[in-house]
Amino acid sequence: MKAINIDDQMVVNQYENYPYPERKPGDEKKRLITGSPSNLAEVNHYVFGGRRDLSKPLSVLVAGGGTGDAAILMAQQMTDLGVPGEVVHLDQSVSSQTIAEERAKVRGLENIRFVKGSLLDVSKIAPGPWDYIDCCGVLHHLHDPNAGLSSLTEVLATDGGLGLMVYGELGRIGVYHVQEMMRKLAPTGQIDDSERISIVKRLIASLPSTAWFNRNTHMEDHKNGGDAGIFDLFLHARDKPYRVNDVVEMVKNANLRLVSFIEPYRYDPLLFVRDPKLKKVISELDNIERAIFAEAYLGNLKKHVFYAVNKTNSINPPTTTSANVIPLLVNQKPEEIAKQIPAGGNISVVSDGHKIDMYVPSLSKAIVTLCDGKKDLNTIHKVIREKRKDLDYEEFMDHFNRFYAVMNSINRMVLRIPSM
Ligand SMILES: C[S@@+](CC[C@H](N)C(=O)[O-])C[C@H]1O[C@@H](n2cnc3c(N)ncnc32)[C@H](O)[C@@H]1O
């Protein structure tokens, strides 16, 4: 029998006692939790080049699925769109999985299967091959995250891909100081977990304004997540944050290729550094160097969400070169997003305390209103031309491309290429 190391056991115990994130199954009647990765349109764009035939079965593995957010989101989208296939929720925590199972029941989802066990044993317990694997907030809690990712790539279909999330070191500055203090104040295994939670709450309340945790003003994750959130943030047995370069190394070690970080603009300093001299130097850097620069410049990336495919897979996200390409809004309806778009001018984008203005061209509002996920570029142009007789396709595409560049960079719009 494989020996289990003490930290591994503590991670198991933590999620048995404090399933994370805290979710009430009854809430499924009121709302669907959306997000990245695992928005289906986004997965199609970044993993399948926008060309996935959604009438064919899709196999999805959610590794370390916790209380179910990603599995529920995927299974619900597949149900709503009539995509055949199944979602497997894999986790080693029975109590987390029970919550996920109850949530699925409330929604009446019949396309989720639950497998209990470690993702390190995935090739035995859920061998796939999987078209898409979500692994969010899990690898950084493993003794050997590289081994964890390799286990997943072993069961990935050749043309499949992964949506991953690991913690960002700089954006979580201060969290690790609190973790360090807690190891002194209330070491694991010596004091009851409920007492440790009470001590960390007192510690946070007593910190001076000079403490890094208080200086990191966008770090609010401890405020709304209940005791499970507090435990996950400050008392975790194992929590290894990543810099961009660590992500790049991990992806390379697993024989994967990084397709994109989400949201892309936060990894491209050319979109937010204004000084022309700095911009000139930055423009000579490659994409990875830019992403590394962006992380140091912004300092607020609390997590790194990214899509990756097999190194041998040459697929790239679709482009707007063909008129049959269909733009899709991510997690928003055209009428909701149209309210936020001016008829030409700046939109303000705020992420974790950093605000930038991005210019969108004058046809943006008209375009976004027509992005219903069904109309292609040709159709959108035709509809707009009913009112703007002089608008040829070239001019329309000039507007569309500038608008799309902004919307895609903030992860509000992706593309799909319909199957023939
Ligand atoms: C921080 S929670 C994230 C849950 C979920 N992915 C999400 O984003 O909401 C981490 C989850 O990973 C699970 N986990 C940790 N190590 C694991 C392993 N080796 N195999 C399977 N699950 C694991 C834990 O039980 C826990 O439910």
The ligand as an SDF file (V2000), in Angstrom:
LIG
                    3D

 27 29  0  0  0  0  0  0  0  0999 V2000
   -9.5750   24.5850   -3.3660 C   0  0  0  0  0  0  0  0  0  0  0  0
  -10.6410   23.2480   -3.6630 S   0  0  0  0  0  0  0  0  0  0  0  0
  -11.1150   23.6490   -5.3410 C   0  0  0  0  0  0  0  0  0  0  0  0
  -12.4100   23.0290   -5.7290 C   0  0  0  0  0  0  0  0  0  0  0  0
  -12.8770   23.3140   -7.1420 C   0  0  0  0  0  0  0  0  0  0  0  0
  -11.9270   22.8750   -8.1440 N   0  0  0  0  0  0  0  0  0  0  0  0
  -13.1780   24.7810   -7.3350 C   0  0  0  0  0  0  0  0  0  0  0  0
  -12.4130   25.4690   -8.0360 O   0  0  0  0  0  0  0  0  0  0  0  0
  -14.2060   25.2430   -6.8200 O   0  0  0  0  0  0  0  0  0  0  0  0
   -9.5110   21.9100   -3.9270 C   0  0  0  0  0  0  0  0  0  0  0  0
  -10.1980   20.5630   -4.1100 C   0  0  0  0  0  0  0  0  0  0  0  0
   -9.2260   19.6360   -4.5990 O   0  0  0  0  0  0  0  0  0  0  0  0
   -9.4230   18.4080   -3.9580 C   0  0  0  0  0  0  0  0  0  0  0  0
   -8.1350   17.6770   -4.0100 N   0  0  0  0  0  0  0  0  0  0  0  0
   -6.9690   18.0120   -3.4350 C   0  0  0  0  0  0  0  0  0  0  0  0
   -6.0210   17.1090   -3.7490 N   0  0  0  0  0  0  0  0  0  0  0  0
   -6.6200   16.1840   -4.5400 C   0  0  0  0  0  0  0  0  0  0  0  0
   -6.1840   15.0220   -5.1940 C   0  0  0  0  0  0  0  0  0  0  0  0
   -4.9270   14.5900   -5.1020 N   0  0  0  0  0  0  0  0  0  0  0  0
   -7.0690   14.3250   -5.9380 N   0  0  0  0  0  0  0  0  0  0  0  0
   -8.3600   14.7290   -6.0490 C   0  0  0  0  0  0  0  0  0  0  0  0
   -8.8340   15.8190   -5.4440 N   0  0  0  0  0  0  0  0  0  0  0  0
   -7.9780   16.5500   -4.7090 C   0  0  0  0  0  0  0  0  0  0  0  0
   -9.8490   18.7680   -2.5680 C   0  0  0  0  0  0  0  0  0  0  0  0
  -10.4890   17.6970   -1.9060 O   0  0  0  0  0  0  0  0  0  0  0  0
  -10.7510   19.9680   -2.8280 C   0  0  0  0  0  0  0  0  0  0  0  0
  -12.0720   19.5790   -3.0020 O   0  0  0  0  0  0  0  0  0  0  0  0
  1  2  1  0
  2  3  1  0
  2 10  1  0
  3  4  1  0
  4  5  1  0
  5  6  1  0
  5  7  1  0
  7  8  2  0
  7  9  1  0
 10 11  1  0
 11 12  1  0
 11 26  1  0
 12 13  1  0
 13 14  1  0
 13 24  1  0
 14 15  1  0
 14 23  1  0
 15 16  2  0
 16 17  1  0
 17 18  1  0
 17 23  2  0
 18 19  1  0
 18 20  2  0
 20 21  1  0
 21 22  2  0
 22 23  1  0
 24 25  1  0
 24 26  1  0
 26 27  1  0
M  CHG  2   2   1   9  -1
M  END
$$$$
